[in-house]
Amino acid sequence: MSGAGALLERVVEAGGRLLRVDRLPAPGGAGAGRSEVLRLTFDVAVVELRESAGRLEAEAAGGEPGPGFVDANEDEPWWALLGSPLVRVGAETGGAELRVQFRADDENPRRVVLASAAGGIAWRIDAPH
């Protein structure tokens, strides 16, 4: 896997659990479910996701979120995923979309789609398979 998925795969391999989610609202005030940057803090790493030329990109980050970030811990679906392990990353569509799964298949899994969306990132709960 390449791009954003590769960095998240390393979180999976390390057994990373989601501890915090922050987002940098997109210009124009995009609400919950969309942002310019999505910052996922795991117990093993901090990953910042952003859109660039129709593709999702990820980079390892450190420290506290920069200015302008807002707490997304209470946004759907993040509040229900805090403390959950990231167990699977897949279904990259030309780098424009990732499907991530928190919790194992036999532990009430939750799947989230992260997608490139007009200069930002959109997310939604993935329909059960």
N, C-alpha and C positions, 0 to 999 in steps of 0.2 A: 504494500500500500504506500502511496506517496502523499506528499503535502500534509494537510492538516490531519489526515487520518493516521499518518505515521507517528506523529507526536502523541496522539491520543492512544495509539496502540501501546506505546511505552508505559502509559499510565495503567492500561489493562494488565500488562505483563508484571508490573510492580504491585498489583492488587490495590490500586488507588481508590480511596473513598472520597466522595464529594463533600466538602466542608462548607463552601461558600460560593455564591454566585454574585457577580457585579456586572453591570452593563453601562456602557457609555451611550446615552441616547443619541440617535441620529439627528442631524440638523433638521429642524422643522418639528422636533418633539415627538418622534415615534414613541408609542406607548409600549406596554408590556407585550412581549411576543416578537419584538423587533428592536435592534439596536445597531449602532455603528461598530462597537466592539463588545464582545461577550467574554468575560473573564471568569474562568472556572478554577476554583482553588480546591485542589485535592490534597490529601495528607502527604502525597509523594511529590507533587509538582504544582505549579501554577501555569495554566495555559490561557493565552489570549487568542481569541479567534476574531478574524476580520475578513471582509470581502475585498478582493482586488481583481479587477478585470473579469468579473463573473465567476471567480473561483474563491473557495474558502482557503484562507491561510491561517496557520497557527504558529505561535512562537512561545517559547518558555519565558516566563516573566518571574519577577521576584518583588519582594517588598509589598507595600500597600498599593491599592489602586490609585492612579493618578487623579488629578483634578477633573471634575465633571462626571465621574463614575457615580452611579447610584446603586444601592443595595437591591438585588433582585431575589433575595432569599425567600420572599413571600409571594413572588410571582408564580403563576402556573407555568410549568410543572415543577419548578425547582424546589419549592417548599416540601414537596412529597419525596424528593430524592436526596435531601441532605442526609449524610451518613451512609448512603448506599454506595456499594462498589460499582465502578465502571467495568463491565464484563465483556463488552463486544463493541467493535467499531466496524462499520462496513457500508456497502452500497454507495460508494462514491460514484457520482454521475458526472464524469468529466471534471471532477474537482468542484462542482457547484453544489453538491449536496452530500451530507453524511448522515448516516443513521447510527445512533449510539444506543446501547442498551445498558441500563443500570439494573442490578440484581440478576441473579442466575435464573435460568428458565423455570426452575422448580421453587423459586422464592418470590412470586408475584412480580415478574419483570416489568419494567417500564421502558419503553422505547421512545426516543425523541429524534425528530428530524431537524437537522440544522441545515439551512439553505441560504445560498447567496440570494440577496433580494435588493436590487436597486441601490447599491452603495452601502449596504448593510448586511446584517444577518437576521434571518427570521427563524423562529423555532416553533414547533408544534408537537403535540403528542402523536406518535405514530399509531395507526390502527393496529389492533392485535392481529396476529397471523393465524 
